[in-house]
């Protein structure tokens, strides 16, 4: 062990540790989840430190040798080295100060080794606060790191949703000729094509993706350079602009400055918007998954209008049983995503005055939600949606027996008469067409024209109307 000191006194730190006393205190203070920090967040905060070292050197505020050593140490971490040195639990001190200092200490100690400086913990010539953290506060460095960390997972989810949308569109075209009964309130309704149901789901997924991309774009507005309260204390007037330009170059992202650094330091509204987009996407996916479970129910005692691909046996006791496991999995992923949005909302309203200290929780919830939702959508698309099959006979059978067919007769015999047909069909067990013919309301030819499958699921000229050719 080695002895280090900070403003609170001394602490023993393992000799082999690149981190220092403030990280050690956080390890002791926050043995909460046992989870390591997210890889994306580690890389993002180290990237901020690298950019700061480059900018401070350009401004003449950091000697070239110290800047180069910090940059080299950062590149080692970005290349996968020293990851075990990042030890802060996701549930930690407010504002992510512990995570920030973990990065400052690791990079300072490693930079000193590269410069041939003193032993670990001596922090000479490179100091974690004076050099690695120069021009920064946890209050702007951590939110900036979170915004950077969200980009790749967000883009992965957007791509996964695009693939799902495409798979649903493909199925919509494949099933466009399959006529069936729609159901509203889980009761018989008017005819619909199976392809129309799948096409509607594709539109829903596309709308969710658009909201995600819009919210993700908002997270690219950075307030780095605002330091503790958004006022830019202890920074050169050129620092903020150079930091954004340097981070944009290092990441290849279209980053920009937040319009008001004080507001951006106070508010988590961009994160709330992203979380809301994830919640909306999750709710839509739950609906789609549950509809697929319902339409595939059976195979003998349910609707059984579609067949989901069998990917594993469904029961340890019932031979031959196959369950809709991929749709069930998607539900179980989406439920905690919806819950995470509630946690983000509570975190966002918990800020006071010039800072919201709940950023570590926001980072954890958003990064977790993006990861699991993207993975779930990817496998759901590949292992479920792409191999869905239609049972055309079941769709036809249910469609022919639907009392909702009576609705198509409204323009010809009126609502009241059509309602009597539906009630009589329900009492007798006959179909709507059979009932119409039995009551002599229409001839077979008239009925065939009125209930032509091709015209039941799209608008057509109303009886008695004049239409232009």
C-alpha positions as CSV (number, residue, x, y, z in Angstrom):
1,X,0.0,0.0,0.0
2,X,1.0,3.6,-0.5
3,X,-0.2,6.6,1.6
4,X,-1.9,9.4,-0.2
5,X,-3.5,12.6,1.1
6,X,-6.3,14.9,0.1
7,X,-8.3,17.7,1.8
8,X,-9.9,15.2,4.2
9,X,-6.7,13.5,5.3
10,X,-4.8,10.4,4.4
11,X,-5.8,7.0,2.9
12,X,-4.0,3.9,2.0
13,X,-4.1,3.0,-1.7
14,X,-2.9,-0.2,-3.3
15,X,0.6,0.2,-4.7
16,X,-0.4,-1.3,-8.1
17,X,-3.3,1.1,-8.5
18,X,-3.2,3.8,-11.1
19,X,-6.1,5.5,-9.4
20,X,-5.6,7.5,-6.2
21,X,-7.1,8.5,-2.9
22,X,-10.3,10.0,-4.2
23,X,-11.1,6.9,-6.2
24,X,-10.2,4.8,-3.1
25,X,-12.6,6.8,-1.0
26,X,-15.4,6.2,-3.6
27,X,-14.7,2.5,-3.7
28,X,-15.1,2.3,0.0
29,X,-18.1,4.7,0.1
30,X,-20.1,3.1,-2.7
31,X,-20.1,-0.7,-2.7
32,X,-23.7,-0.6,-4.1
33,X,-24.4,-2.6,-7.2
34,X,-21.1,-4.4,-7.8
35,X,-21.3,-3.3,-11.4
36,X,-18.3,-1.7,-13.2
37,X,-18.7,1.7,-14.9
38,X,-20.0,1.5,-18.4
39,X,-17.3,1.1,-21.1
40,X,-18.9,3.9,-23.1
41,X,-18.7,6.2,-20.2
42,X,-15.1,5.4,-19.4
43,X,-14.1,6.0,-22.9
44,X,-16.1,9.2,-23.1
45,X,-14.6,10.8,-20.0
46,X,-11.1,9.8,-21.1
47,X,-11.8,11.4,-24.5
48,X,-12.8,14.6,-22.8
49,X,-9.5,14.5,-20.9
50,X,-7.6,13.9,-24.1
51,X,-9.3,16.8,-25.8
52,X,-8.6,19.1,-22.9
53,X,-4.9,18.2,-22.9
54,X,-4.7,19.1,-26.6
55,X,-6.7,22.3,-26.2
56,X,-4.8,23.5,-23.2
57,X,-1.5,22.9,-24.9
58,X,-2.8,24.9,-28.0
59,X,-3.7,27.7,-25.6
60,X,-0.3,27.7,-24.0
61,X,-1.7,26.7,-20.7
62,X,-0.2,23.2,-20.4
63,X,3.4,22.3,-21.2
64,X,3.9,20.2,-24.3
65,X,5.5,17.3,-22.5
66,X,2.6,17.0,-20.0
67,X,0.0,17.4,-22.7
68,X,1.7,14.7,-24.8
69,X,1.9,12.3,-21.8
70,X,-1.8,12.8,-20.9
71,X,-2.8,12.2,-24.5
72,X,-0.7,9.1,-24.7
73,X,-2.1,7.8,-21.4
74,X,-5.6,8.5,-22.7
75,X,-4.9,6.7,-26.0
76,X,-3.8,3.6,-24.0
77,X,-7.1,3.6,-22.2
78,X,-9.0,4.2,-25.4
79,X,-7.1,1.3,-26.9
80,X,-8.4,-1.1,-24.1
81,X,-5.6,-0.8,-21.5
82,X,-5.9,-0.1,-17.8
83,X,-9.7,-0.7,-17.8
84,X,-9.5,-2.4,-14.4
85,X,-8.4,0.9,-12.9
86,X,-11.8,2.4,-13.4
87,X,-13.7,1.2,-10.4
88,X,-16.5,3.6,-9.6
89,X,-20.0,2.0,-9.0
90,X,-22.7,3.5,-11.2
91,X,-24.5,4.6,-7.9
92,X,-22.0,7.1,-6.6
93,X,-21.5,10.6,-5.4
94,X,-23.7,13.3,-7.1
95,X,-22.5,15.0,-10.3
96,X,-20.1,12.1,-11.1
97,X,-17.3,13.7,-9.2
98,X,-15.9,10.3,-8.2
99,X,-15.9,9.1,-11.8
100,X,-14.3,12.3,-13.0
101,X,-11.5,12.0,-10.3
102,X,-11.0,8.4,-11.1
103,X,-10.1,9.4,-14.7
104,X,-8.0,12.3,-13.5
105,X,-5.9,10.1,-11.2
106,X,-5.5,7.2,-13.6
107,X,-4.3,9.5,-16.4
108,X,-2.1,11.6,-14.1
109,X,-0.3,8.5,-12.7
110,X,0.2,6.9,-16.1
111,X,1.3,10.2,-17.6
112,X,3.9,10.5,-14.9
113,X,5.2,7.0,-15.6
114,X,5.5,7.9,-19.3
115,X,7.5,11.0,-18.3
116,X,9.7,9.0,-16.0
117,X,8.4,10.9,-13.0
118,X,8.0,9.9,-9.3
119,X,6.1,6.9,-7.9
120,X,2.4,6.5,-8.3
121,X,0.6,8.9,-6.0
122,X,3.3,11.6,-6.1
123,X,1.5,13.4,-9.0
124,X,4.6,15.1,-10.3
125,X,5.0,16.6,-12.8
126,X,1.4,15.8,-13.9
127,X,-1.3,16.6,-11.3
128,X,-4.8,15.1,-11.6
129,X,-6.6,18.4,-10.8
130,X,-4.1,21.1,-12.0
131,X,-3.2,19.4,-15.3
132,X,-5.6,16.6,-16.3
133,X,-8.7,18.4,-15.1
134,X,-7.5,21.9,-16.3
135,X,-10.4,24.0,-17.5
136,X,-13.0,21.5,-16.3
137,X,-15.4,20.7,-13.5
138,X,-17.3,17.5,-12.9
139,X,-20.4,19.6,-13.7
140,X,-19.5,20.1,-17.3
141,X,-17.0,17.2,-18.0
142,X,-19.4,14.5,-16.8
143,X,-22.5,15.6,-18.7
144,X,-20.3,16.0,-21.8
145,X,-19.0,12.5,-21.3
146,X,-22.5,11.2,-21.0
147,X,-23.6,12.9,-24.2
148,X,-20.7,11.4,-26.1
149,X,-21.3,8.0,-24.5
150,X,-24.9,7.9,-25.7
151,X,-24.1,8.4,-29.4
152,X,-22.9,4.9,-30.5
153,X,-25.5,3.0,-28.5
154,X,-28.2,5.4,-29.8
155,X,-27.1,4.9,-33.4
156,X,-27.1,1.1,-32.8
157,X,-30.7,1.2,-31.6
158,X,-31.7,3.4,-34.5
159,X,-30.2,0.9,-36.9
160,X,-31.9,-2.0,-35.1
161,X,-35.3,-0.2,-35.4
162,X,-34.7,0.4,-39.1
163,X,-34.1,-3.3,-39.7
164,X,-37.2,-4.2,-37.8
165,X,-39.2,-1.6,-39.8
166,X,-37.9,-3.2,-43.0
167,X,-38.7,-6.7,-41.9
168,X,-42.3,-5.7,-41.0
169,X,-42.6,-3.9,-44.4
170,X,-41.5,-7.1,-46.1
171,X,-44.1,-9.1,-44.2
172,X,-46.7,-6.5,-45.0
173,X,-46.1,-7.1,-48.8
174,X,-46.0,-10.8,-48.3
175,X,-49.3,-10.9,-46.5
176,X,-51.1,-8.1,-48.4
177,X,-53.5,-10.6,-50.1
178,X,-54.5,-12.3,-46.9
179,X,-58.0,-11.1,-45.9
180,X,-59.0,-11.6,-42.2
181,X,-61.2,-10.0,-39.6
182,X,-60.0,-7.0,-37.7
183,X,-60.7,-6.9,-34.0
184,X,-61.6,-3.8,-31.9
185,X,-62.1,-4.1,-28.2
186,X,-61.1,-7.8,-28.8
187,X,-64.4,-8.3,-30.6
188,X,-65.2,-9.0,-34.2
189,X,-64.7,-6.0,-36.4
190,X,-64.5,-5.1,-40.1
191,X,-62.4,-7.0,-42.6
192,X,-58.7,-6.1,-42.9
193,X,-55.7,-7.5,-44.7
194,X,-53.0,-9.1,-42.6
195,X,-50.5,-7.1,-44.6
196,X,-52.2,-3.9,-43.4
197,X,-51.6,-4.9,-39.8
198,X,-47.9,-5.5,-40.4
199,X,-47.6,-2.3,-42.5
200,X,-49.1,-0.3,-39.6
201,X,-46.6,-1.8,-37.2
202,X,-43.8,-0.8,-39.5
203,X,-45.1,2.8,-39.5
204,X,-45.2,2.7,-35.7
205,X,-41.6,1.5,-35.5
206,X,-40.5,4.2,-38.0
207,X,-42.1,6.9,-35.9
208,X,-40.4,5.7,-32.8
209,X,-37.1,5.7,-34.6
210,X,-37.6,9.3,-35.8
211,X,-38.3,10.4,-32.3
212,X,-35.1,8.6,-31.1
213,X,-33.0,10.3,-33.8
214,X,-34.4,13.7,-33.0
215,X,-33.7,13.3,-29.3
216,X,-30.2,11.9,-29.9
217,X,-29.4,14.9,-32.1
218,X,-30.3,17.2,-29.2
219,X,-27.7,15.5,-26.9
220,X,-24.9,16.6,-29.3
221,X,-25.1,20.2,-27.9
222,X,-22.3,20.4,-25.3
223,X,-21.7,22.8,-22.5
224,X,-18.1,21.8,-21.9
225,X,-16.2,25.0,-20.9
226,X,-19.0,26.1,-18.6
227,X,-17.1,24.6,-15.6
228,X,-18.9,24.6,-12.2
229,X,-22.0,26.8,-12.9
230,X,-22.0,27.4,-16.6
231,X,-20.2,30.7,-16.2
232,X,-16.8,29.4,-17.6
233,X,-14.8,30.3,-14.5
234,X,-11.1,29.4,-14.9
235,X,-11.3,28.9,-18.7
236,X,-9.8,30.9,-21.5
237,X,-12.4,32.6,-23.7
238,X,-11.4,30.4,-26.6
239,X,-11.4,27.1,-24.6
240,X,-15.1,26.1,-25.0
241,X,-15.1,26.5,-28.8
242,X,-11.8,24.7,-29.2
243,X,-13.0,21.8,-27.0
244,X,-16.1,21.3,-29.1
245,X,-14.1,21.5,-32.3
246,X,-11.5,19.0,-30.9
247,X,-14.1,16.6,-29.7
248,X,-15.9,16.8,-33.0
249,X,-12.7,15.9,-34.8
250,X,-11.9,13.1,-32.4
251,X,-15.3,11.5,-32.6
252,X,-16.5,12.4,-36.1
253,X,-19.7,13.6,-34.6
254,X,-21.5,16.9,-35.5
255,X,-21.1,18.4,-32.1
256,X,-22.1,22.0,-31.3
257,X,-22.2,24.4,-28.3
258,X,-25.3,24.5,-26.1
259,X,-27.0,27.9,-26.6
260,X,-26.8,28.8,-22.9
261,X,-24.2,27.2,-20.8
262,X,-25.8,28.1,-17.5
263,X,-29.1,26.5,-18.6
264,X,-27.3,23.4,-19.9
265,X,-25.6,23.0,-16.5
266,X,-28.8,23.3,-14.6
267,X,-31.1,21.2,-16.8
268,X,-31.2,17.6,-17.9
269,X,-34.0,18.2,-20.4
270,X,-32.1,16.7,-23.3
271,X,-31.7,13.5,-21.4
272,X,-35.4,13.6,-20.5
273,X,-36.3,13.9,-24.1
274,X,-34.1,10.9,-25.1
275,X,-35.5,8.8,-22.2
276,X,-39.0,9.7,-23.3
277,X,-38.2,8.6,-26.9
278,X,-36.9,5.3,-25.5
279,X,-40.1,4.9,-23.4
280,X,-42.2,5.6,-26.4
281,X,-40.4,3.1,-28.5
282,X,-40.6,0.5,-25.8
283,X,-44.3,1.0,-25.4
284,X,-44.9,0.5,-29.1
285,X,-42.7,-2.6,-29.1
286,X,-44.7,-4.0,-26.2
287,X,-47.9,-3.5,-28.2
288,X,-46.5,-5.2,-31.3
289,X,-45.1,-8.1,-29.3
290,X,-48.3,-8.7,-27.5
291,X,-50.3,-8.5,-30.8
292,X,-48.0,-11.1,-32.3
293,X,-48.5,-13.3,-29.2
294,X,-52.3,-12.9,-29.6
295,X,-52.4,-13.6,-33.3
296,X,-50.2,-16.7,-32.9
297,X,-52.2,-18.0,-29.9
298,X,-53.2,-21.6,-30.1
299,X,-52.4,-23.5,-32.2
300,X,-55.8,-25.3,-31.6
301,X,-57.6,-23.1,-29.1
302,X,-56.5,-19.6,-30.0
303,X,-56.5,-17.3,-33.0
304,X,-53.6,-19.0,-34.8
305,X,-53.7,-16.6,-37.7
306,X,-49.9,-16.5,-37.8
307,X,-47.2,-18.8,-36.9
308,X,-44.1,-17.6,-35.1
309,X,-40.8,-19.4,-35.8
310,X,-40.2,-22.2,-33.2
311,X,-36.8,-21.4,-31.7
312,X,-36.9,-23.7,-28.6
313,X,-39.2,-26.1,-26.8
314,X,-41.8,-24.3,-24.7
315,X,-42.5,-26.6,-21.8
316,X,-40.7,-28.9,-19.4
317,X,-43.9,-30.9,-18.9
318,X,-46.1,-30.5,-22.0
319,X,-44.5,-32.3,-25.0
320,X,-44.5,-30.5,-28.3
321,X,-45.5,-27.1,-26.8
322,X,-43.8,-24.1,-28.5
323,X,-44.1,-20.7,-26.9
324,X,-43.7,-17.1,-28.4
325,X,-40.4,-16.7,-26.5
326,X,-38.9,-13.9,-28.6
327,X,-42.0,-11.8,-28.2
328,X,-42.0,-12.6,-24.5
329,X,-38.3,-11.6,-24.3
330,X,-39.0,-8.3,-26.0
331,X,-41.7,-7.5,-23.4
332,X,-39.4,-8.3,-20.6
333,X,-36.7,-5.9,-22.0
334,X,-39.2,-3.1,-22.6
335,X,-40.7,-3.2,-19.2
336,X,-37.6,-2.0,-17.4
337,X,-36.9,0.6,-20.1
338,X,-40.3,2.1,-19.3
339,X,-39.3,2.0,-15.6
340,X,-35.9,3.6,-16.4
341,X,-37.8,6.6,-17.9
342,X,-39.5,7.1,-14.5
343,X,-36.1,7.1,-12.8
344,X,-34.7,9.6,-15.3
345,X,-37.7,11.8,-14.8
346,X,-37.2,11.8,-11.0
347,X,-33.5,12.5,-11.5
348,X,-34.3,15.4,-13.8
349,X,-36.6,17.1,-11.3
350,X,-34.2,16.6,-8.5
351,X,-31.8,19.4,-9.5
352,X,-31.5,22.6,-7.6
353,X,-30.4,26.0,-8.8
354,X,-27.1,25.8,-10.8
355,X,-26.6,22.0,-11.0
356,X,-28.4,18.7,-11.1
357,X,-26.3,16.2,-9.3
358,X,-28.2,13.1,-10.5
359,X,-26.2,12.7,-13.7
360,X,-24.7,9.3,-12.7
361,X,-28.1,7.7,-12.4
362,X,-29.2,9.2,-15.7
363,X,-26.1,7.8,-17.4
364,X,-26.7,4.4,-16.0
365,X,-30.4,4.2,-17.0
366,X,-30.0,5.6,-20.5
367,X,-27.0,3.5,-21.4
368,X,-28.6,0.4,-20.0
369,X,-31.9,1.0,-21.8
370,X,-30.1,1.7,-25.1
371,X,-28.0,-1.5,-24.8
372,X,-30.8,-3.9,-23.9
373,X,-33.4,-2.4,-26.3
374,X,-31.0,-2.5,-29.3
375,X,-30.0,-6.1,-28.6
376,X,-33.6,-7.2,-28.1
377,X,-34.8,-5.5,-31.3
378,X,-31.9,-7.1,-33.2
379,X,-32.6,-10.6,-32.2
380,X,-36.4,-10.2,-32.3
381,X,-36.1,-9.1,-36.0
382,X,-33.8,-11.9,-37.0
383,X,-35.2,-14.8,-34.9
384,X,-38.9,-13.9,-35.0
385,X,-40.2,-11.4,-37.5
386,X,-38.4,-12.5,-40.6
387,X,-39.8,-16.0,-40.3
388,X,-43.4,-15.3,-39.4
389,X,-45.8,-17.3,-41.5
390,X,-49.5,-16.6,-42.2
391,X,-52.2,-19.3,-41.7
392,X,-54.4,-18.2,-44.6
393,X,-57.0,-20.8,-43.9
394,X,-57.4,-19.6,-40.3
395,X,-57.6,-16.0,-41.4
396,X,-60.2,-16.8,-44.0
397,X,-62.2,-18.9,-41.6
398,X,-62.3,-16.3,-38.9
399,X,-62.9,-13.5,-41.5
400,X,-66.0,-15.3,-42.9
401,X,-67.5,-15.8,-39.5
402,X,-66.9,-12.3,-38.3
403,X,-70.0,-10.4,-37.4
404,X,-68.1,-7.3,-38.4
405,X,-69.0,-8.2,-42.1
406,X,-72.4,-6.7,-41.4
407,X,-70.7,-3.2,-41.3
408,X,-70.1,-3.5,-45.1
409,X,-73.8,-3.7,-45.6
410,X,-74.6,-0.4,-43.9
411,X,-74.5,1.8,-47.1
412,X,-76.9,-0.6,-48.8
413,X,-79.5,-1.7,-46.3
414,X,-78.9,0.8,-43.4
415,X,-77.4,0.5,-40.0
416,X,-80.6,-0.9,-38.3
417,X,-81.1,-3.6,-40.8
418,X,-77.4,-4.5,-40.7
419,X,-77.5,-4.7,-36.9
420,X,-80.5,-7.1,-37.1
421,X,-78.5,-9.3,-39.5
422,X,-75.5,-9.3,-37.1
423,X,-77.7,-10.2,-34.1
424,X,-79.5,-13.0,-36.1
425,X,-76.2,-14.4,-37.3
426,X,-74.9,-14.5,-33.7
427,X,-78.1,-16.2,-32.4
428,X,-78.2,-18.8,-35.1
429,X,-74.5,-19.4,-35.5
430,X,-74.7,-18.8,-39.2
431,X,-72.4,-16.3,-41.0
432,X,-73.4,-12.9,-42.0
433,X,-73.6,-13.8,-45.8
434,X,-75.7,-16.9,-44.9
435,X,-78.1,-14.8,-42.9
436,X,-78.5,-12.2,-45.5
437,X,-79.4,-14.8,-48.1
438,X,-81.7,-16.7,-45.8
439,X,-83.6,-13.4,-45.0
440,X,-83.8,-12.6,-48.7
441,X,-82.3,-9.2,-48.2
442,X,-80.0,-9.5,-51.2
443,X,-79.4,-11.9,-54.0
444,X,-76.3,-14.0,-54.1
445,X,-74.9,-11.8,-56.9
446,X,-75.6,-8.6,-55.0
447,X,-74.0,-10.0,-51.9
448,X,-70.9,-11.2,-53.7
449,X,-70.5,-7.7,-55.2
450,X,-71.0,-6.0,-51.8
451,X,-68.6,-8.3,-50.0
452,X,-65.9,-8.5,-52.6
453,X,-62.7,-9.1,-50.7
454,X,-60.7,-6.7,-52.8
455,X,-62.9,-3.8,-51.9
456,X,-63.6,-4.6,-48.3
457,X,-60.3,-3.1,-47.0
458,X,-60.1,0.1,-48.9
459,X,-62.3,3.1,-49.8
460,X,-64.6,2.8,-52.7
461,X,-67.4,4.9,-54.3
462,X,-70.4,5.1,-52.0
463,X,-73.8,3.8,-53.4
464,X,-75.5,6.5,-55.3
465,X,-72.5,8.8,-55.5
466,X,-71.1,10.2,-58.7
467,X,-67.5,9.4,-59.4
468,X,-65.3,10.8,-62.1
469,X,-63.3,8.4,-64.2
